[in-house]
Amino acid sequence: MFVSRMMLLVVAAAGLFGARPAAAQFFLKSPDLRGAPVTGAEPGIIGPALPDATPAELQAAMVWNIRAALNVAALQCDFEPTLLTRENYNALIDDHATELRDAYAVIQKYFERTIKNKKDAQTEFDRFLTRVYSGFSTISAQYTFCQIAGDIGHQAVFAPRGKLGAVAQERLRELRNSLTPAGEQQFPYSYVSRARGWILLPPWGNELCWKKGLYVEKKCGPVTAYAGIDNT
C-alpha cells in the first residue's frame, strides 16, 4: 500500500496543535550534529587524506572543503529557497576570493612537494579536488546536509575576510556529521500523544520506507491515524 507523504504530514500535524513552533525548515526538532573544532588531521574530515601535510596545508584543505560543500549545496538544496544556499555561495566566492585562491594554491603546492613528477602531481591534485566535491553529494541525508550547509553558508558570508578558515575549523565536523541520515528528534519513538488517543507517525528519516514521496507499507508496516486510547 502506498500513502502520500503529504497526507501523512497533514495527519501528523493535526495532533501537534499546541506543540512548540518549528525551529527549522525540515524538523520540529533538528538532530544535534555539532562537533568539536578540527585541525584537518582527523580521519575523513577533509575527505581524501593528505599524508605529511603541514598545518597550513591542512588549513587550506579545510577551507576548500567548505567551498566544495557550499557549492554542492547551491546545486542540490535550491528546492528550499529560504536556505539561500545559492545566494550565499555566490556571495562567498566574492567575499572570500583571496582566501579561496590562496587555499587552492597551497593545496596544489602540496602535491608538487610530495610528488616530484609534475604531471603526476597535477593528476593527483585534480583527483583530490574531484573527490572532495563528490564526498558532499548525498540523497539519503539531503535534509540534514542542506540545513547545516545553509547555516554555515550564512555564517561564512558574514565572517570577516581572511577568517573562512576559522569557520571551517568550527563547523567542518558538523558538516561531515550532516551526511549521516537523521530524522525527527522531537518524537523519536514515532508516537505523539493527542488528548485521548495516539497518533502513529511514519519513520520520516528512513528513506527505505519511501518511494517517490509515497510511504511503502510493505517495507515498514502500516501507518494509521489513531492506534489505541490514552486513558491517562
C-alpha positions as CSV (number, residue, x, y, z in Angstrom):
1,M,0.0,0.0,0.0
2,F,1.3,3.5,-0.9
3,V,0.3,6.5,1.2
4,S,1.2,10.1,0.2
5,R,3.9,11.6,2.4
6,M,2.0,14.9,2.3
7,M,-1.2,13.3,3.5
8,L,0.7,11.7,6.4
9,L,2.2,15.1,7.3
10,V,-1.3,16.6,7.4
11,V,-2.5,13.8,9.7
12,A,0.5,14.2,12.0
13,A,0.1,18.0,12.1
14,A,-3.5,17.6,13.3
15,G,-2.1,16.2,16.6
16,L,0.5,18.8,17.1
17,F,-1.5,21.9,17.9
18,G,-0.1,23.4,21.0
19,A,3.4,22.0,20.3
20,R,6.4,24.3,20.2
21,P,6.8,26.2,16.9
22,A,9.1,24.6,14.3
23,A,12.7,25.7,14.9
24,A,14.0,24.6,11.5
25,Q,12.9,24.1,7.9
26,F,12.6,20.3,7.9
27,F,12.2,19.2,11.5
28,L,10.2,20.1,14.6
29,K,13.4,19.4,16.5
30,S,16.5,19.1,14.4
31,P,19.2,16.5,15.2
32,D,22.1,17.9,17.1
33,L,25.0,17.4,14.7
34,R,27.6,19.7,16.3
35,G,31.1,18.5,16.9
36,A,34.4,19.7,18.3
37,P,36.6,22.0,16.3
38,V,39.0,20.3,14.0
39,T,42.6,20.7,12.7
40,G,42.2,18.8,9.4
41,A,44.3,15.9,10.6
42,E,41.3,13.9,11.8
43,P,40.5,10.9,9.6
44,G,38.0,11.7,6.9
45,I,37.5,15.3,7.9
46,I,38.9,16.7,4.7
47,G,37.9,13.8,2.6
48,P,41.0,12.2,1.0
49,A,43.9,12.1,3.3
50,L,47.0,14.3,2.7
51,P,49.9,12.4,4.3
52,D,52.6,14.5,5.8
53,A,50.7,17.7,5.2
54,T,51.7,20.8,7.2
55,P,49.2,22.6,9.4
56,A,49.0,25.3,6.7
57,E,48.2,22.7,4.0
58,L,45.5,21.1,6.2
59,Q,44.0,24.5,6.9
60,A,43.9,25.2,3.1
61,A,42.2,21.8,2.6
62,M,39.6,22.6,5.2
63,V,38.8,26.0,3.5
64,W,38.4,24.2,0.2
65,N,36.1,21.6,1.8
66,I,33.8,24.4,2.9
67,R,33.8,25.9,-0.6
68,A,33.1,22.5,-2.1
69,A,30.3,21.7,0.3
70,L,28.6,25.0,-0.2
71,N,29.0,24.6,-4.0
72,V,27.2,21.2,-3.8
73,A,24.6,22.7,-1.5
74,A,24.0,25.5,-4.1
75,L,23.2,22.9,-6.7
76,Q,21.3,20.3,-4.5
77,C,19.4,22.4,-2.0
78,D,17.7,25.1,-4.0
79,F,14.4,23.1,-3.6
80,E,14.2,25.1,-0.3
81,P,14.8,28.7,-1.3
82,T,14.7,30.0,2.2
83,L,18.1,28.4,2.9
84,L,19.7,30.8,0.4
85,T,22.3,28.2,-0.5
86,R,22.8,29.5,-4.0
87,E,22.9,33.2,-2.9
88,N,25.3,32.6,0.0
89,Y,27.6,30.5,-2.2
90,N,27.8,33.3,-4.8
91,A,28.5,35.8,-2.1
92,L,31.1,33.5,-0.6
93,I,33.0,33.4,-3.9
94,D,33.1,37.2,-4.0
95,D,33.8,38.0,-0.3
96,H,36.4,35.4,0.3
97,A,38.0,35.2,-3.1
98,T,41.6,35.9,-1.9
99,E,41.5,33.2,0.8
100,L,40.0,30.7,-1.6
101,R,42.6,31.4,-4.2
102,D,45.4,31.1,-1.6
103,A,43.9,27.8,-0.4
104,Y,43.8,26.4,-3.9
105,A,47.5,27.4,-4.4
106,V,48.6,25.8,-1.1
107,I,46.9,22.5,-1.9
108,Q,48.4,22.5,-5.4
109,K,51.9,23.1,-4.0
110,Y,51.4,20.2,-1.5
111,F,51.1,17.8,-4.4
112,E,54.0,19.4,-6.2
113,R,56.0,19.0,-3.0
114,T,55.1,15.4,-2.3
115,I,55.0,14.1,-5.9
116,K,58.1,15.0,-7.9
117,N,56.7,14.2,-11.4
118,K,54.9,17.4,-12.4
119,K,52.3,15.6,-14.5
120,D,51.5,13.0,-11.8
121,A,51.3,15.8,-9.2
122,Q,48.7,17.7,-11.3
123,T,46.7,14.4,-11.8
124,E,46.6,13.7,-8.1
125,F,45.7,17.3,-7.4
126,D,42.7,17.2,-9.8
127,R,41.7,13.8,-8.3
128,F,41.8,15.3,-4.8
129,L,39.5,18.2,-5.8
130,T,37.0,15.8,-7.5
131,R,36.9,13.5,-4.5
132,V,36.3,16.4,-2.1
133,Y,33.3,17.6,-4.2
134,S,31.8,14.2,-4.7
135,G,32.2,13.5,-1.0
136,F,29.4,16.0,-0.2
137,S,26.9,14.7,-2.6
138,T,24.0,13.0,-0.7
139,I,20.5,11.8,-1.2
140,S,19.5,10.0,2.0
141,A,20.8,12.8,4.2
142,Q,19.8,15.7,2.0
143,Y,17.6,17.4,4.6
144,T,20.3,17.5,7.3
145,F,23.1,18.4,4.9
146,C,21.1,21.2,3.3
147,Q,20.0,22.6,6.6
148,I,23.6,22.6,8.0
149,A,25.1,23.9,4.8
150,G,22.6,26.7,4.7
151,D,23.5,27.8,8.2
152,I,27.3,27.5,7.5
153,G,26.8,29.5,4.3
154,H,25.1,32.3,6.2
155,Q,28.0,32.3,8.8
156,A,30.6,32.3,6.1
157,V,29.1,35.2,4.3
158,F,29.2,37.3,7.4
159,A,32.7,36.1,8.5
160,P,35.4,38.8,8.1
161,R,37.6,38.3,5.1
162,G,40.5,36.0,5.9
163,K,38.5,34.2,8.5
164,L,36.9,31.5,6.4
165,G,39.5,29.0,7.8
166,A,38.1,29.7,11.3
167,V,34.6,28.9,10.1
168,A,36.0,25.6,8.6
169,Q,37.7,24.7,11.9
170,E,34.5,25.3,13.8
171,R,31.9,23.8,11.5
172,L,33.5,21.1,9.3
173,R,32.9,18.3,11.8
174,E,29.2,19.3,11.9
175,L,29.1,19.4,8.1
176,R,30.5,15.9,7.9
177,N,28.0,14.7,10.6
178,S,25.2,16.1,8.5
179,L,25.9,13.5,5.7
180,T,24.7,10.7,8.0
181,P,20.9,10.3,7.8
182,A,19.0,11.6,10.9
183,G,15.3,12.1,11.3
184,E,12.9,13.9,13.6
185,Q,14.1,14.3,17.2
186,Q,11.1,15.7,18.9
187,F,9.2,12.3,18.7
188,P,12.0,9.7,18.5
189,Y,9.5,6.8,19.2
190,S,7.2,7.7,16.3
191,Y,4.2,8.3,18.5
192,V,2.5,11.6,19.5
193,S,0.0,11.7,22.4
194,R,-3.1,13.7,21.5
195,A,-5.9,14.2,24.0
196,R,-7.2,10.6,24.4
197,G,-5.5,8.9,21.5
198,W,-2.2,8.2,19.9
199,I,-1.1,9.3,16.5
200,L,1.3,6.9,14.9
201,L,3.9,8.8,12.8
202,P,5.8,7.2,9.9
203,P,9.6,6.9,10.0
204,W,10.4,10.2,8.2
205,G,14.1,9.7,8.3
206,N,14.1,6.1,6.8
207,E,14.3,6.6,3.1
208,L,13.8,2.9,2.5
209,C,10.2,3.4,3.6
210,W,9.5,5.9,0.8
211,K,9.3,5.7,-2.9
212,K,8.7,8.8,-5.0
213,G,7.2,10.6,-2.0
214,L,4.9,7.7,-1.1
215,Y,5.1,5.6,2.1
216,V,5.6,1.9,1.3
217,E,3.6,-0.1,3.9
218,K,5.0,-3.5,2.8
219,K,8.5,-2.4,3.8
220,C,7.9,-0.6,7.0
221,G,4.4,-1.6,8.3
222,P,1.1,0.1,8.4
223,V,0.5,3.7,9.5
224,T,-2.8,4.7,11.0
225,A,-4.2,8.0,12.2
226,Y,-5.1,6.6,15.7
227,A,-4.0,3.4,17.5
228,G,-5.2,2.8,21.0
229,I,-6.7,5.1,23.6
230,D,-4.8,7.1,26.2
231,N,-6.6,6.8,29.5
232,T,-4.1,8.7,31.5
